[in-house]
Amino acid sequence: MSDAELDLKAELESTEARLRLNTKERDVLKVTRGRVQRKRALCGSGLDLSRAAKNMVSLLYVIAGYQAAPAVAYVAHVLRRTRRDCVPDETLRNDVEVTFLNSNLDEIIPILDESGSSQPRQLAEAWRWYTEWQLFSWVRSKNLTHGVAPRTGTVLISFDRLRMQAPLDFRPTPRRVYDTSSRVWARRWRLRWGARHANLRTVEGLTIEEIQQKAPTT
């Protein structure tokens, strides 16, 4: 890891700590623009996103407990939707962290206020995306462990369990196992997240590796 990357990591950890403190105390955290711009010049950030998309990146980063993976998935989705070139996850991770460091926390903190968010729709959208990412991660872990993806009913039950982690006023819409519209949603969710769903002929004696060749993971 280069000196610039180490400096960025230290700056990121410091900003996270101050954000946690000030969110609790309802203070507004001021980011030192000169230091952030210097780190950005050293490490680079290729994200050319709208203001709303950059805010979403920061919201997802905080909601996920300062983990970049959900925001990385969100940026990759935006790049695909706008037909831009694919970018390696490690590059996107750096871009996400720099975007968070460079965010206007005077704007982000009020959005995160669950008791009176300044942008309740955007906060609800962030929780929806985060919940769908959690579902994707859970399905992928089952796929890797057992070789095949869970059935639609199991996916819907798991989604309803995961959505309960969101604040009450910002929870995603519930999905019911025997509701036709929920199964339509599950099919669209698989398409959005690049998953596949199909029936396999039952054959005894297949290893997990053989099953994964027939039904590869996303």
N, CA and C of each residue as an Amber inpcrd file, in Angstrom:
protein
   654
   0.8530000  -1.1880000   0.0000000   0.0000000   0.0000000   0.0000000
   0.8910000   1.2400000   0.0000000   0.6130000   2.1770000  -0.9050000
   1.4420000   3.3640000  -1.0310000   1.2030000   4.3350000   0.1230000
   2.1390000   5.3160000   0.2720000   1.9730000   6.3290000   1.3240000
   0.6770000   7.1090000   1.1320000   0.3310000   7.4100000  -0.1130000
  -0.9070000   8.1520000  -0.3820000  -2.1230000   7.3600000   0.0520000
  -2.0930000   6.0420000  -0.2150000  -3.2200000   5.1980000   0.1850000
  -3.2970000   5.0730000   1.7000000  -2.1300000   5.0040000   2.3750000
  -2.1230000   4.9530000   3.8380000  -2.6730000   6.2530000   4.4240000
  -2.2850000   7.3980000   3.8290000  -2.8050000   8.6850000   4.2800000
  -4.3150000   8.7440000   4.0960000  -4.7960000   8.2310000   2.9630000
  -6.2370000   8.2210000   2.7010000  -6.9660000   7.3630000   3.7160000
  -6.4070000   6.1990000   4.0350000  -7.0260000   5.3150000   5.0170000
  -7.1140000   5.9930000   6.3770000  -6.0350000   6.6630000   6.7980000
  -6.0300000   7.3530000   8.0870000  -7.0610000   8.4760000   8.1090000
  -7.1310000   9.2270000   7.0080000  -8.1040000  10.3120000   6.9150000
  -9.5240000   9.7800000   6.9660000  -9.7500000   8.6460000   6.3030000
 -11.0690000   8.0220000   6.2800000 -11.4880000   7.5820000   7.6710000
 -10.5860000   6.9210000   8.3850000 -10.8900000   6.4610000   9.7490000
 -11.1880000   7.6410000  10.6660000 -10.4330000   8.7200000  10.5220000
 -10.6600000   9.9100000  11.3390000 -12.0220000  10.5230000  11.0530000
 -12.3770000  10.5980000   9.7790000 -13.6700000  11.1780000   9.4000000
 -14.8140000  10.3160000   9.9050000 -14.6630000   8.9900000   9.8060000
 -15.6990000   8.0830000  10.2980000 -15.9260000   8.2820000  11.7910000
 -14.8370000   8.3910000  12.5490000 -14.9440000   8.5550000  13.9970000
 -15.6560000   9.8520000  14.3460000 -15.3190000  10.9270000  13.6450000
 -15.9650000  12.2190000  13.9130000 -17.4300000  12.1980000  13.5030000
 -17.7430000  11.4880000  12.4180000 -19.1340000  11.4110000  11.9820000
 -19.9720000  10.6620000  12.9970000 -19.4430000   9.5630000  13.5360000
 -20.1820000   8.8200000  14.5620000 -20.4720000   9.7180000  15.7630000
 -19.4510000  10.4290000  16.2220000 -19.5930000  11.2980000  17.3880000
 -20.6160000  12.3980000  17.1340000 -20.5050000  13.0730000  16.0040000
 -21.3530000  14.2200000  15.7430000 -22.7730000  13.8350000  15.3640000
 -22.9570000  12.6560000  14.7920000 -24.3150000  12.1900000  14.5340000
 -25.0370000  12.0100000  15.8520000 -24.3590000  11.4380000  16.8320000
 -24.9620000  11.2130000  18.1320000 -25.2770000  12.5320000  18.8100000
 -24.3980000  13.4780000  18.7320000 -24.5640000  14.7460000  19.4270000
 -25.2740000  15.7920000  18.5800000 -25.6120000  15.4330000  17.3030000
 -26.3230000  16.3130000  16.3840000 -25.5170000  17.5450000  16.0290000
 -24.1990000  17.4370000  16.0750000 -23.3410000  18.5270000  15.6140000
 -23.0950000  18.3680000  14.1220000 -22.7240000  19.4290000  13.4840000
 -22.3940000  19.3790000  12.0620000 -20.8890000  19.2300000  11.9130000
 -20.4910000  18.1920000  11.1980000 -19.0740000  17.9330000  10.9970000
 -18.5680000  18.6820000   9.7690000 -17.5160000  19.4460000   9.9400000
 -16.9070000  20.1980000   8.8400000 -15.6950000  19.4280000   8.3090000
 -15.7060000  19.1370000   7.0360000 -14.5800000  18.4470000   6.4060000
 -13.5840000  19.4920000   5.9060000 -12.3150000  19.3250000   6.2000000
 -11.2830000  20.2430000   5.7360000 -11.0300000  20.0140000   4.2570000
 -11.5100000  20.9560000   3.4330000 -11.4810000  20.7580000   1.9910000
 -10.0600000  20.6110000   1.4260000  -9.1360000  21.3840000   1.9610000
  -7.7850000  21.3040000   1.4140000  -7.1810000  19.9210000   1.5760000
  -7.3560000  19.3020000   2.7510000  -6.7950000  17.9770000   2.9980000
  -7.4720000  16.9420000   2.1120000  -8.7800000  17.0510000   1.9610000
  -9.5110000  16.0900000   1.1320000  -9.0770000  16.2080000  -0.3200000
  -8.9730000  17.4370000  -0.8070000  -8.5650000  17.6320000  -2.1910000
  -7.1500000  17.1050000  -2.4300000  -6.2790000  17.2540000  -1.4370000
  -4.9190000  16.7380000  -1.5790000  -4.9280000  15.2140000  -1.6840000
  -5.7160000  14.5500000  -0.8210000  -5.8070000  13.0900000  -0.8920000
  -6.4110000  12.6590000  -2.2200000  -7.3920000  13.4260000  -2.6800000
  -8.0440000  13.0780000  -3.9460000  -7.0540000  13.2100000  -5.1070000
  -6.2020000  14.2330000  -5.0540000  -5.2200000  14.4130000  -6.1170000
  -4.1800000  13.3080000  -6.0970000  -3.8170000  12.8310000  -4.9060000
  -2.8120000  11.7860000  -4.7930000  -3.3510000  10.4240000  -5.2040000
  -4.5720000  10.0980000  -4.7390000  -5.1240000   8.7650000  -4.9590000
  -6.0480000   8.7070000  -6.1640000  -6.6170000   9.8410000  -6.5090000
  -7.4830000   9.8640000  -7.6820000  -8.8940000   9.3910000  -7.3690000
  -9.8540000   9.9290000  -8.0820000 -11.2460000   9.4820000  -7.9940000
 -11.8870000   9.7240000  -9.3370000 -12.2530000   8.6250000  -9.9990000
 -12.7870000   8.7330000 -11.3460000 -14.2930000   8.7810000 -11.4060000
 -14.9600000   8.9840000 -10.2740000 -16.4120000   8.9600000 -10.2600000
 -16.9790000  10.2460000 -10.8580000 -17.6950000  10.0900000 -11.9450000
 -18.3870000  11.2150000 -12.5640000 -19.8740000  10.9750000 -12.3780000
 -20.3640000  11.3050000 -11.1750000 -21.7430000  11.0180000 -10.8030000
 -22.4910000  12.3070000 -10.5180000 -23.8030000  12.2160000 -10.5740000
 -24.6380000  13.3510000 -10.2150000 -24.5410000  13.6080000  -8.7130000
 -25.0120000  14.7530000  -8.2920000 -24.9990000  15.0880000  -6.8620000
 -25.8210000  14.0780000  -6.0670000 -26.9900000  13.7010000  -6.5920000
 -27.8450000  12.7390000  -5.8980000 -27.1600000  11.3860000  -5.7710000
 -26.4700000  10.9570000  -6.8350000 -25.7770000   9.6690000  -6.8020000
 -24.6240000   9.7010000  -5.8050000 -23.8920000  10.8060000  -5.7460000
 -22.8050000  10.9260000  -4.7760000 -23.3510000  10.9050000  -3.3500000
 -24.4900000  11.5610000  -3.1360000 -25.1140000  11.4990000  -1.8190000
 -25.5060000  10.0660000  -1.4700000 -26.0200000   9.3250000  -2.4680000
 -26.3950000   7.9370000  -2.2370000 -25.1800000   7.1060000  -1.8420000
 -24.0540000   7.3540000  -2.4930000 -22.8180000   6.6510000  -2.1410000
 -22.4770000   6.8760000  -0.6690000 -22.5360000   8.1150000  -0.2240000
 -22.1980000   8.4400000   1.1680000 -23.2170000   7.8410000   2.1330000
 -24.5000000   7.8990000   1.7820000 -25.5280000   7.3290000   2.6470000
 -25.3270000   5.8220000   2.8080000 -25.0730000   5.1380000   1.7040000
 -24.8580000   3.6920000   1.7660000 -23.6160000   3.3570000   2.5800000
 -22.5860000   4.1690000   2.4310000 -21.3460000   3.9260000   3.1720000
 -21.5940000   4.0020000   4.6760000 -22.3710000   4.9900000   5.1090000
 -22.6540000   5.1480000   6.5360000 -23.6210000   4.0730000   7.0200000
 -24.7180000   3.8420000   6.2700000 -25.7220000   2.8500000   6.6640000
 -25.0920000   1.4660000   6.8320000 -24.1190000   1.1460000   5.9770000
 -23.4670000  -0.1650000   6.0100000 -22.3850000  -0.2630000   7.0810000
 -22.3290000   0.7200000   7.9610000 -21.3310000   0.6770000   9.0210000
 -19.9340000   0.9730000   8.5210000 -19.8320000   1.8970000   7.5540000
 -18.5620000   2.3220000   6.9810000 -17.8680000   1.1830000   6.2330000
 -18.6920000   0.3410000   5.6010000 -18.2000000  -0.6900000   4.6960000
 -18.5380000  -0.2530000   3.2680000 -17.5950000  -0.4250000   2.3580000
 -17.7600000   0.1270000   1.0080000 -18.5630000  -0.7580000   0.0620000
 -18.6920000  -2.0490000   0.3600000 -19.2440000  -2.9940000  -0.6200000
 -20.6160000  -2.5950000  -1.1800000 -21.6070000  -2.1930000  -0.3520000
 -22.8960000  -1.8120000  -0.9340000 -22.7910000  -0.6060000  -1.8640000
 -21.9860000   0.3760000  -1.4880000 -21.8160000   1.5580000  -2.3400000
 -21.0700000   1.2030000  -3.6110000 -20.1120000   0.2900000  -3.5320000
 -19.4080000  -0.1790000  -4.7260000 -20.3950000  -0.8260000  -5.6920000
 -21.2920000  -1.6690000  -5.1660000 -22.3060000  -2.3140000  -6.0040000
 -23.2290000  -1.2780000  -6.6300000 -23.5660000  -0.2330000  -5.8590000
 -24.4350000   0.8220000  -6.3860000 -23.7580000   1.5590000  -7.5400000
 -22.4880000   1.9190000  -7.3700000 -21.7610000   2.6430000  -8.4260000
 -21.6340000   1.7630000  -9.6660000 -21.3420000   0.4700000  -9.4780000
 -21.2430000  -0.4410000 -10.6190000 -22.5670000  -0.5030000 -11.3720000
 -23.6790000  -0.4780000 -10.6270000 -25.0090000  -0.4780000 -11.2480000
 -25.2230000   0.7970000 -12.0670000 -24.8310000   1.9320000 -11.5140000
 -24.9840000   3.2030000 -12.2320000 -24.1510000   3.2000000 -13.5080000
 -22.9400000   2.6690000 -13.4300000 -22.0720000   2.6210000 -14.6070000
 -22.6760000   1.7310000 -15.6920000 -23.2520000   0.5860000 -15.2770000
 -23.8890000  -0.2930000 -16.2610000 -25.0950000   0.3800000 -16.8880000
 -25.8860000   1.0380000 -16.0640000 -27.1240000   1.6670000 -16.5500000
 -26.8200000   2.7860000 -17.5360000 -25.7280000   3.4760000 -17.3180000
 -25.3520000   4.5710000 -18.2180000 -24.3980000   4.1130000 -19.3110000
 -24.2340000   2.7840000 -19.4160000 -23.4330000   2.1660000 -20.4870000
 -21.9850000   2.6590000 -20.4940000 -21.4490000   2.8530000 -19.3020000
 -20.0480000   3.2220000 -19.2230000 -19.1840000   1.9850000 -18.9900000
 -17.8850000   2.1340000 -19.1880000 -16.9730000   0.9980000 -19.0720000
 -16.9750000   0.4500000 -17.6460000 -16.7950000  -0.8720000 -17.5570000
 -16.6910000  -1.5030000 -16.2430000 -15.3900000  -1.0720000 -15.5620000
 -15.4570000  -0.9460000 -14.2500000 -14.2930000  -0.5310000 -13.4620000
 -14.0480000  -1.5960000 -12.3990000 -12.7950000  -2.0000000 -12.1530000
 -12.5170000  -3.0070000 -11.1210000 -13.0470000  -2.5740000  -9.7520000
 -13.4960000  -3.5510000  -8.9660000 -14.0610000  -3.2490000  -7.6560000
 -13.0910000  -2.4930000  -6.7570000 -11.7980000  -2.8370000  -6.8250000
 -10.8330000  -2.1720000  -5.9630000 -10.7240000  -0.6870000  -6.3080000
 -10.8060000  -0.3610000  -7.5920000 -10.7910000   1.0410000  -8.0150000
 -12.0440000   1.7430000  -7.5220000 -13.1990000   1.0670000  -7.6550000
 -14.4570000   1.6550000  -7.1850000 -14.4330000   1.8480000  -5.6750000
 -13.8030000   0.9300000  -4.9600000 -13.7220000   1.0620000  -3.4970000
 -12.9810000   2.3440000  -3.1210000 -11.8590000   2.5940000  -3.7760000
 -11.1200000   3.8290000  -3.5290000 -11.9730000   5.0430000  -3.8720000
 -12.6810000   4.9740000  -5.0010000 -13.5350000   6.0890000  -5.4200000
 -14.6490000   6.3400000  -4.4150000 -15.2420000   5.2600000  -3.8940000
 -16.3160000   5.3960000  -2.8970000 -15.7880000   6.0770000  -1.6400000
 -14.6170000   5.6530000  -1.1670000 -14.0670000   6.2310000   0.0620000
 -13.7310000   7.7100000  -0.1200000 -13.1540000   8.0490000  -1.2690000
 -12.8250000   9.4480000  -1.5290000 -14.1020000  10.2750000  -1.6820000
 -15.1200000   9.7080000  -2.3280000 -16.3920000  10.4170000  -2.4660000
 -17.0000000  10.7100000  -1.0980000 -16.9150000   9.7430000  -0.1870000
 -17.4160000   9.9610000   1.1750000 -16.6220000  11.0550000   1.8720000
 -15.2960000  11.0060000   1.7560000 -14.4640000  12.0370000   2.3800000
 -14.7680000  13.4200000   1.8240000 -15.1300000  13.4670000   0.5570000
 -15.3530000  14.7420000  -0.1100000 -16.8170000  15.1860000  -0.0490000
 -17.6480000  14.4120000   0.6290000 -19.0790000  14.7340000   0.6730000
 -19.3480000  15.9340000   1.5750000 -20.4630000  16.5740000   1.3450000
 -20.8980000  17.7080000   2.1650000 -21.6860000  17.1500000   3.3400000
 -21.0280000  17.0010000   4.4770000 -21.6860000  16.3910000   5.6280000
 -22.7460000  17.3010000   6.2320000 -22.6900000  18.5900000   5.9120000
 -23.7950000  19.4670000   6.3080000 -25.0910000  19.0050000   5.6400000
 -24.9620000  18.3480000   4.5150000 -26.1230000  17.8460000   3.7820000
 -26.4280000  16.3990000   4.1320000 -25.3840000  15.5840000   4.3340000
 -25.5650000  14.1530000   4.5680000 -26.1710000  13.8690000   5.9450000
 -25.6660000  14.5360000   6.9740000 -26.1320000  14.2590000   8.3360000
 -27.6350000  14.5140000   8.4920000 -28.1810000  15.6340000   7.9980000
 -29.6440000  15.8130000   8.1090000 -30.4420000  14.7580000   7.3510000
 -29.9110000  14.2480000   6.2510000 -30.6190000  13.1850000   5.5270000
 -30.6820000  11.9290000   6.3840000 -29.6160000  11.6420000   7.1300000
 -29.5430000  10.4330000   7.9500000 -30.3810000  10.5100000   9.2190000
 -30.9120000  11.6830000   9.5320000 -31.7060000  11.8640000  10.7450000
 -33.0290000  11.1030000  10.6190000 -33.1210000   9.9560000  11.2820000
 -34.3020000   9.0980000  11.1470000 -35.5710000   9.7250000  11.7210000
 -35.4090000  10.6290000  12.6580000 -36.5800000  11.2440000  13.2850000
 -37.1350000  12.4150000  12.4850000 -36.3700000  12.9100000  11.5320000
 -36.8410000  14.0290000  10.7180000 -35.9090000  14.2830000   9.5570000
 -35.7510000  13.2740000   8.6930000 -34.8150000  13.3670000   7.5810000
 -35.1620000  14.5350000   6.6630000 -34.1180000  15.2360000   6.2130000
 -34.3330000  16.3430000   5.2770000 -34.6810000  15.8400000   3.8810000
 -34.3530000  14.5750000   3.6030000 -34.6690000  13.9510000   2.3170000
 -35.1680000  12.5270000   2.5740000 -36.3950000  12.3880000   3.0900000
 -36.8750000  11.0510000   3.4770000 -36.9380000  10.0620000   2.3200000
 -37.2590000  10.5380000   1.1220000 -37.3110000   9.6150000  -0.0160000
 -35.9340000   9.0640000  -0.3600000 -34.9280000   9.9360000  -0.2830000
 -33.5750000   9.4830000  -0.5880000 -33.0700000   8.5180000   0.4760000
 -33.3990000   8.7820000   1.7330000 -32.9930000   7.8670000   2.8000000
 -33.7010000   6.5170000   2.6470000 -34.9870000   6.5450000   2.2990000
 -35.7210000   5.2970000   2.0650000 -35.1240000   4.5200000   0.8970000
 -34.7120000   5.2340000  -0.1500000 -34.0980000   4.5860000  -1.3030000
 -32.7550000   3.9580000  -0.9130000 -32.0050000   4.6350000  -0.0640000
 -30.7270000   4.0800000   0.3890000 -30.9420000   2.7970000   1.1810000
 -31.9380000   2.8000000   2.0630000 -32.2340000   1.5920000   2.8290000
 -32.7570000   0.4810000   1.9310000 -33.5330000   0.8280000   0.9020000
 -34.0170000  -0.1920000  -0.0420000 -32.8400000  -0.8450000  -0.7540000
 -31.9210000  -0.0160000  -1.2540000 -30.7750000  -0.5580000  -1.9660000
 -29.9180000  -1.4180000  -1.0390000 -29.6840000  -0.9160000   0.1810000
 -28.8520000  -1.6650000   1.1310000 -29.4860000  -3.0120000   1.4550000
 -30.8060000  -3.0450000   1.6310000 -31.4950000  -4.2980000   1.9370000
 -31.3960000  -5.2760000   0.7680000 -31.5460000  -4.7690000  -0.4550000
 -31.4100000  -5.6380000  -1.6230000 -29.9830000  -6.1560000  -1.7480000
 -29.0080000  -5.3300000  -1.4220000 -27.6130000  -5.7840000  -1.4460000
 -27.3890000  -6.8700000  -0.3960000 -27.9600000  -6.7000000   0.8000000
 -27.8540000  -7.7290000   1.8310000 -28.4580000  -9.0450000   1.3440000
 -29.5960000  -8.9550000   0.6740000 -30.2440000 -10.1510000   0.1490000
 -29.3600000 -10.8230000  -0.8930000 -28.7880000 -10.0220000  -1.7780000
 -27.8880000 -10.5530000  -2.7960000 -26.7050000 -11.2720000  -2.1430000
 -26.1130000 -10.6650000  -1.1270000 -24.9640000 -11.2660000  -0.4450000
 -25.3560000 -12.5760000   0.2260000 -26.5600000 -12.6020000   0.8070000
 -27.0290000 -13.8270000   1.4660000 -27.2580000 -14.9380000   0.4460000
 -27.9210000 -14.6160000  -0.6660000 -28.1710000 -15.6150000  -1.7060000
 -26.8560000 -16.1350000  -2.2670000 -25.9200000 -15.2270000  -2.5070000
 -24.6350000 -15.6420000  -3.0700000 -23.8850000 -16.5550000  -2.1040000
 -23.9640000 -16.2770000  -0.7910000 -23.2820000 -17.1340000   0.1900000
 -23.8810000 -18.5320000   0.1900000 -25.2090000 -18.6270000   0.0710000
 -25.8670000 -19.9410000   0.0060000 -25.4840000 -20.6570000  -1.2860000
 -25.3760000 -19.9040000  -2.3560000 -24.9910000 -20.4800000  -3.6370000
 -23.5830000 -21.0690000  -3.5570000 -22.6700000 -20.3140000  -2.9740000
 -21.2940000 -20.7750000  -2.8600000 -21.1740000 -21.9750000  -1.9310000
 -22.0010000 -21.9870000  -0.8680000 -21.9220000 -23.0710000   0.1240000
 -22.5740000 -24.3510000  -0.3720000 -23.7550000 -24.2210000  -0.9750000
 -24.5440000 -25.4010000  -1.3320000 -24.5880000 -25.6910000  -2.8270000
 -24.0860000 -24.7680000  -3.6380000 -24.0100000 -25.0270000  -5.0600000
 -25.1810000 -24.5360000  -5.8760000 -26.3220000 -24.2760000  -5.2460000
 -27.4900000 -23.7680000  -5.9610000 -28.1090000 -22.6310000  -5.1510000
 -28.8960000 -21.8140000  -5.8230000 -29.5200000 -20.6660000  -5.1610000
 -30.7930000 -21.0860000  -4.4380000 -31.1780000 -20.3770000  -3.3670000
 -32.4290000 -20.6670000  -2.6650000 -33.6420000 -20.4570000  -3.5710000
 -34.7290000 -21.1380000  -3.2380000 -35.9600000 -20.9930000  -4.0020000
 -36.5600000 -19.6150000  -3.7700000 -37.4690000 -19.2220000  -4.6540000
 -38.0540000 -17.8800000  -4.5900000 -38.7250000 -17.6170000  -3.2490000
 -39.4710000 -18.6000000  -2.7460000 -40.1370000 -18.4100000  -1.4570000
 -39.1550000 -18.1240000  -0.3400000 -38.0320000 -18.8270000  -0.3400000
 -37.0060000 -18.6150000   0.6750000 -36.3790000 -17.2300000   0.5270000
 -36.1760000 -16.8110000  -0.7150000 -35.6320000 -15.4750000  -0.9730000
 -36.5620000 -14.4020000  -0.4180000 -37.8600000 -14.5640000  -0.6370000
 -38.8290000 -13.5680000  -0.1660000 -38.8890000 -13.5380000   1.3610000
 -38.8280000 -14.6980000   1.9960000 -38.8210000 -14.7530000   3.4600000
 -37.5730000 -14.0600000   4.0100000 -36.4450000 -14.3030000   3.3770000
 -35.1960000 -13.6880000   3.8270000 -35.2180000 -12.1750000   3.6300000
 -35.8010000 -11.7280000   2.5060000 -35.9070000 -10.2880000   2.2780000
 -36.7430000  -9.6360000   3.3780000 -37.8500000 -10.2780000   3.7520000
 -38.7030000  -9.6950000   4.7940000 -37.9690000  -9.6430000   6.1280000
 -37.1140000 -10.6220000   6.3870000 -36.3220000 -10.6100000   7.6140000
 -35.2900000  -9.4820000   7.5760000 -34.6220000  -9.3150000   6.4580000
 -33.5760000  -8.3010000   6.3370000 -34.1410000  -6.8830000   6.3720000
 -35.3150000  -6.6890000   5.7790000 -35.8660000  -5.3370000   5.7320000
 -36.2360000  -4.8290000   7.1200000 -36.4420000  -5.7360000   8.0670000
 -36.7790000  -5.3290000   9.4260000 -35.6100000  -4.6410000  10.1270000
 -34.4300000  -4.7370000   9.5720000 -33.2730000  -4.0460000  10.1520000
 -33.3110000  -2.5470000   9.8690000 -34.0690000  -2.1390000   8.8730000
 -34.1700000  -0.7210000   8.5340000 -35.0720000  -0.0040000   9.5470000
 -34.8720000   1.2920000   9.7510000 -35.7680000   2.0550000  10.6250000
 -37.2070000   1.9410000  10.1300000 -38.1390000   1.9520000  11.0520000
 -39.5390000   1.6920000  10.7390000 -40.0610000   2.5530000   9.6010000
 -39.7610000   3.8400000   9.6260000 -40.3050000   4.7550000   8.6100000
 -39.6210000   4.6280000   7.2530000 -38.5470000   3.8430000   7.1950000
 -37.7780000   3.7600000   5.9500000 -37.6030000   2.3180000   5.4720000
 -38.4300000   1.4300000   5.9810000 -38.3350000   0.0300000   5.5740000
 -38.8550000  -0.1740000   4.1650000 -38.1640000  -1.0340000   3.3970000
 -38.6680000  -1.3720000   2.0690000 -40.0290000  -2.0590000   2.1530000
 -40.7510000  -2.0710000   1.0510000 -42.0630000  -2.6960000   0.9750000
 -41.9590000  -4.1820000   1.2940000 -42.8510000  -4.7150000   2.1480000
 -42.7940000  -6.1540000   2.4520000 -43.1410000  -6.9970000   1.2330000
 -42.5570000  -8.1910000   1.1670000 -42.8210000  -9.1300000   0.0790000
 -43.3220000 -10.4370000   0.6700000 -44.4770000 -10.8970000   0.2000000
 -45.1150000 -12.0900000   0.7420000 -44.9080000 -13.2820000  -0.1800000
 -44.7240000 -14.4610000   0.4310000 -44.3770000 -15.6580000  -0.3190000
 -45.4280000 -16.0080000  -1.3650000 -46.7070000 -15.8990000  -1.0070000
 -47.7660000 -16.3480000  -1.9140000 -48.4020000 -15.1990000  -2.6970000
 -47.7440000 -14.0720000  -2.7200000 -48.2390000 -12.9120000  -3.4550000
 -47.6100000 -12.8980000  -4.8420000 -48.4480000 -12.8910000  -5.8710000
 -47.9400000 -12.9060000  -7.2460000 -47.0290000 -11.7240000  -7.5190000
 -47.4130000 -10.5490000  -7.0430000 -46.5970000  -9.3590000  -7.2990000
 -45.2160000  -9.4800000  -6.6460000 -45.1320000 -10.1800000  -5.5150000
 -43.8420000 -10.3740000  -4.8550000 -42.9410000 -11.2860000  -5.6740000
 -43.5350000 -12.2830000  -6.3080000 -42.7410000 -13.1790000  -7.1520000
 -42.2740000 -12.4630000  -8.4210000 -43.1000000 -11.5600000  -8.9260000
 -42.6640000 -10.7270000 -10.0460000 -41.5000000  -9.8490000  -9.6020000
 -41.6000000  -9.2840000  -8.4020000 -40.5100000  -8.4710000  -7.8530000
 -39.2320000  -9.2960000  -7.7370000 -39.3440000 -10.5500000  -7.2590000
 -38.1650000 -11.4070000  -7.0960000 -37.4900000 -11.6660000  -8.4460000
 -38.3070000 -11.8620000  -9.4840000 -37.7300000 -12.0810000 -10.8110000
 -36.9790000 -10.8330000 -11.2740000 -37.5650000  -9.6530000 -11.0610000
 -36.9000000  -8.4120000 -11.4590000 -35.6630000  -8.1540000 -10.6110000
 -35.7420000  -8.5110000  -9.3290000 -34.5780000  -8.3560000  -8.4560000
 -33.4190000  -9.1990000  -8.9740000 -33.6840000 -10.4210000  -9.4090000
 -32.6270000 -11.2850000  -9.9500000 -32.0130000 -10.6530000 -11.1990000
 -32.8510000 -10.0710000 -12.0380000 -32.3400000  -9.4260000 -13.2480000
 -31.4570000  -8.2390000 -12.9080000 -31.8900000  -7.4360000 -11.9140000
 -31.1030000  -6.2610000 -11.5180000 -29.7380000  -6.6640000 -10.9800000
 -29.7010000  -7.7710000 -10.2450000 -28.4760000  -8.1590000  -9.5660000
 -27.7040000  -9.2370000 -10.3150000 -28.1370000  -9.5590000 -11.5260000
 -27.3780000 -10.4890000 -12.3530000 -27.4700000 -11.9270000 -11.9270000
 -28.5280000 -12.2810000 -11.1960000 -28.6890000 -13.6640000 -10.7450000
 -29.4760000 -14.4700000 -11.7770000 -29.4200000 -15.7910000 -11.6430000
 -30.1680000 -16.6750000 -12.5210000 -31.0620000 -17.5700000 -11.6850000
 -32.1610000 -18.0270000 -12.3010000 -33.0630000 -18.9260000 -11.5940000
 -33.5990000 -19.9260000 -12.5930000 -33.4020000 -21.2300000 -12.3130000
 -33.8730000 -22.2700000 -13.2240000 -33.9930000 -23.5720000 -12.4520000
 -34.6790000 -24.5310000 -13.0320000 -34.8310000 -25.8460000 -12.4320000
 -33.7510000 -26.7860000 -12.9640000 -33.1550000 -27.5700000 -12.0650000
 -32.1620000 -28.5560000 -12.4520000 -32.7300000 -29.9580000 -12.2840000
 -32.3970000 -30.8390000 -13.2210000 -32.8320000 -32.2210000 -13.1060000
 -32.1200000 -32.8690000 -11.9210000 -32.8650000 -33.6020000 -11.0810000
 -32.3050000 -34.2320000  -9.9000000 -31.3870000 -35.3830000 -10.2980000
 -30.1450000 -35.3230000  -9.8580000 -29.1650000 -36.3700000 -10.1260000
 -28.4050000 -36.6390000  -8.8360000 -28.3130000 -37.8890000  -8.4460000
 -27.6130000 -38.2310000  -7.2170000 -26.1040000 -38.2300000  -7.4460000
 -25.3910000 -37.9150000  -6.3680000 -23.9560000 -38.0500000  -6.3860000
 -23.1770000 -36.8910000  -6.9680000 -23.8340000 -35.7630000  -7.2330000
 -23.1190000 -34.5980000  -7.7570000 -22.4190000 -33.8560000  -6.6230000
 -21.2000000 -33.4320000  -6.8820000 -20.4920000 -32.6070000  -5.9120000
 -20.9510000 -31.1570000  -6.0480000 -20.6050000 -30.3390000  -5.0600000
 -20.9450000 -28.9190000  -5.1160000 -20.3050000 -28.2730000  -6.3330000
 -19.0470000 -28.6630000  -6.6320000 -18.3570000 -28.0900000  -7.7870000
 -19.0990000 -28.4110000  -9.0800000 -19.6130000 -29.6370000  -9.1990000
 -20.3420000 -30.0290000 -10.3990000 -21.6610000 -29.2760000 -10.5130000
 -22.3310000 -29.0790000  -9.3620000 -23.5860000 -28.3340000  -9.3610000
 -23.3400000 -26.8950000  -9.7530000 -22.2480000 -26.3080000  -9.2580000
 -21.9630000 -24.9150000  -9.5740000 -21.6240000 -24.7290000 -11.0470000
 -21.0690000 -25.7560000 -11.6770000 -20.8170000 -25.6630000 -13.1120000
 -22.1200000 -25.6050000 -13.8880000 -23.1520000 -26.3080000 -13.3810000
 -24.4500000 -26.3030000 -14.0500000 -25.2510000 -25.0420000 -13.7040000
 -25.0560000 -24.5270000 -12.4790000 -25.7500000 -23.3080000 -12.0290000
 -24.7300000 -22.3940000 -11.4070000 -23.9320000 -21.6980000 -12.2230000
 -22.8180000 -20.8910000 -11.6970000 -23.3140000 -19.7450000 -10.8240000
 -22.4470000 -19.3390000  -9.9140000 -22.7810000 -18.2160000  -9.0460000
 -22.6980000 -16.9280000  -9.8440000 -23.3100000 -15.8690000  -9.2960000
 -23.2610000 -14.5680000  -9.9640000 -21.8770000 -13.9850000  -9.8160000
